[in-house]
Amino acid sequence: MTAPGEIETGEDYREAVLPNARWEKRRFAGCDFAEANLRGLVTQGCTFDDCDFTKADLSASRHQGSAFRSCTFDRTVLADSRWSASSFLGSSFVDIGFIRVALRECDLSLASLSGARLRKANLSGLRFREANLTDALLREADLREADFSGARLHGADLEGADLRGARVDADLLTQAKLRGARVDLETAVAYAAAHGLVVR
């Protein structure tokens, strides 16, 4: 293990068995956590840059103020995990189920969530700036106060979602499926304008 404050670079944690580990202020760069057993992992103030979590088990894990930048989550198990005030800037999520995953005050700007299954998820207040949400399933999700500035939402299903107070732009209003979505007056007016209607 490196000394406190030093960065662990390129370390191989593939298939490591580290259930219920507790990491505080540790820094990782280019590390391989593929297929590792990290069930119940607790991180606080940790940073992970360009790390690979393919098929890793992060179920029941807890994360506070940690950053996962440009990381790969491919078929990663996230069930019952909790993420608070954490960042996923530029990370990619492939074939991920977000059932029973709690995200609070998290930043998913520039993240790739194409095809993500987020039905009925509570994503209120999260940042999705310039994220790729193409074909994502967000039906009936709680998206209040979320920020979708510059996000790509072609084919995304937001039917029945709650978008009150969310920051949206023309791409969401014209490319996503919004039937039955709940919006505030400002978004309703923007929706009408984006579809060529004149509101007076």
C-alpha positions in Angstrom: 0.0 0.0 0.0 1.2 3.5 -0.8 1.8 6.2 1.9 -1.1 8.5 2.7 -1.6 11.1 -0.1 0.4 9.2 -2.7 -1.3 7.9 -5.9 -1.6 4.2 -6.5 -0.9 4.0 -10.3 -1.7 1.0 -12.5 -2.2 -1.4 -9.6 -3.8 -4.7 -10.3 -6.8 -5.4 -8.1 -8.4 -7.8 -10.6 -10.4 -10.5 -8.9 -9.3 -9.1 -5.5 -11.4 -10.2 -2.5 -11.9 -7.1 -0.3 -15.4 -7.2 1.1 -16.3 -4.5 3.7 -13.0 -2.6 3.2 -12.9 1.0 4.4 -10.8 3.5 2.3 -10.3 7.1 3.3 -8.6 9.7 1.1 -6.9 7.1 -1.0 -6.0 7.9 -4.6 -6.0 5.5 -7.5 -5.1 6.1 -11.2 -5.3 3.6 -14.0 -6.0 0.7 -11.6 -7.8 -2.5 -12.6 -10.6 -3.6 -10.3 -12.3 -5.9 -12.8 -14.2 -8.7 -11.2 -13.1 -7.7 -7.8 -15.2 -8.4 -4.8 -15.8 -5.0 -3.3 -19.1 -5.7 -1.7 -19.8 -3.4 1.3 -16.8 -1.2 0.4 -16.8 2.2 2.2 -15.0 5.1 0.6 -14.7 8.7 1.9 -12.8 11.4 0.0 -11.2 8.9 -2.3 -10.3 9.6 -6.0 -10.3 7.1 -8.8 -9.1 8.2 -12.2 -9.3 6.0 -15.3 -10.0 2.9 -13.2 -11.8 -0.2 -14.5 -14.6 -1.7 -12.5 -15.8 -4.2 -15.2 -17.9 -6.9 -13.5 -16.8 -5.8 -10.1 -19.2 -6.3 -7.1 -19.9 -3.0 -5.5 -23.2 -4.0 -4.0 -24.1 -2.6 -0.6 -21.1 -0.2 -0.9 -21.2 3.4 0.6 -19.4 6.4 -0.9 -19.1 9.9 0.6 -17.4 12.7 -1.3 -15.4 10.4 -3.6 -14.6 11.0 -7.2 -14.7 8.3 -10.0 -13.4 10.2 -13.0 -13.3 8.6 -16.5 -13.9 5.2 -14.9 -15.5 2.2 -16.6 -18.5 0.5 -15.0 -19.3 -2.4 -17.4 -21.8 -4.9 -15.9 -20.7 -3.7 -12.5 -23.0 -4.8 -9.6 -24.3 -1.7 -7.8 -27.4 -3.1 -6.0 -28.1 -1.5 -2.7 -25.1 0.9 -3.0 -25.2 4.5 -1.7 -23.3 7.5 -3.3 -23.4 10.9 -1.7 -21.7 14.1 -2.9 -19.7 12.0 -5.4 -18.5 12.6 -8.9 -18.6 10.4 -12.0 -17.2 13.0 -14.4 -16.7 11.4 -17.8 -17.3 7.8 -16.6 -19.1 5.2 -18.7 -21.8 2.8 -17.6 -22.5 -0.2 -19.7 -25.3 -2.7 -19.1 -25.8 -1.5 -15.5 -28.9 -2.0 -13.4 -29.6 0.9 -11.0 -32.2 -0.9 -8.9 -31.9 0.1 -5.3 -29.1 2.5 -6.0 -29.2 5.8 -4.1 -27.5 8.8 -5.6 -27.5 12.1 -3.7 -25.9 15.4 -4.8 -23.8 13.5 -7.4 -22.2 14.9 -10.6 -22.6 12.8 -13.7 -21.5 15.4 -16.1 -20.0 14.0 -19.4 -20.8 10.5 -18.2 -22.0 7.9 -20.7 -25.3 6.4 -19.7 -26.6 5.3 -23.1 -29.4 2.7 -22.6 -29.2 3.0 -18.8 -32.1 1.5 -16.9 -33.2 4.1 -14.5 -36.9 3.6 -14.3 -38.5 5.1 -11.2 -35.1 6.1 -9.9 -34.7 9.1 -7.6 -32.3 11.3 -9.5 -33.5 14.6 -8.1 -30.9 17.4 -8.0 -28.2 15.4 -9.9 -26.0 17.0 -12.6 -26.1 15.4 -16.1 -24.4 18.2 -18.0 -23.4 17.0 -21.5 -24.0 13.5 -20.4 -24.9 10.8 -23.0 -28.4 9.5 -22.1 -29.3 8.2 -25.5 -32.1 5.6 -25.3 -31.9 5.7 -21.5 -35.0 4.4 -19.6 -36.0 7.2 -17.2 -39.7 6.5 -17.2 -41.4 7.7 -13.9 -38.0 8.8 -12.6 -37.8 11.7 -10.1 -35.8 14.3 -12.0 -36.8 17.4 -10.0 -34.1 20.1 -10.0 -31.7 17.9 -12.1 -29.4 19.6 -14.6 -29.6 18.3 -18.2 -27.7 21.2 -19.8 -26.1 20.0 -23.1 -27.1 16.3 -22.4 -27.9 14.0 -25.3 -31.3 12.4 -24.9 -32.2 11.1 -28.3 -34.7 8.3 -27.9 -34.6 8.6 -24.0 -37.9 7.5 -22.4 -39.0 10.1 -19.8 -42.7 9.2 -19.9 -44.3 10.0 -16.6 -41.1 11.4 -15.1 -41.1 14.4 -12.8 -39.1 17.2 -14.4 -40.3 20.1 -12.2 -37.5 22.6 -11.6 -35.2 20.6 -13.9 -32.8 22.5 -16.2 -33.5 21.3 -19.7 -32.7 22.4 -23.2 -34.1 21.8 -26.7 -32.5 18.4 -27.1 -34.5 16.9 -24.3 -37.7 18.7 -25.3 -37.5 17.5 -28.9 -35.6 14.2 -28.8 -36.9 12.5 -25.7 -40.3 10.8 -25.0 -42.2 13.0 -22.6 -45.7 11.7 -22.6 -47.3 12.2 -19.2 -44.1 13.9 -17.8 -44.7 16.5 -15.0 -43.2 19.9 -15.8 -43.4 23.5 -14.5 -44.8 26.4 -16.5 -41.3 27.5 -17.7 -40.6 24.1 -19.2 -44.0 23.9 -20.7 -43.5 27.2 -22.5 -40.0 26.1 -23.6 -41.5 22.8 -24.9 -44.1 24.7 -26.9 -41.4 27.0 -28.4 -39.2 24.0 -29.2 -42.0 22.5 -31.2 -42.8 25.6 -33.2 -45.7 26.9 -31.2 -46.2 30.6 -30.4 -47.2 31.2 -26.8 -48.9 34.6 -26.1 
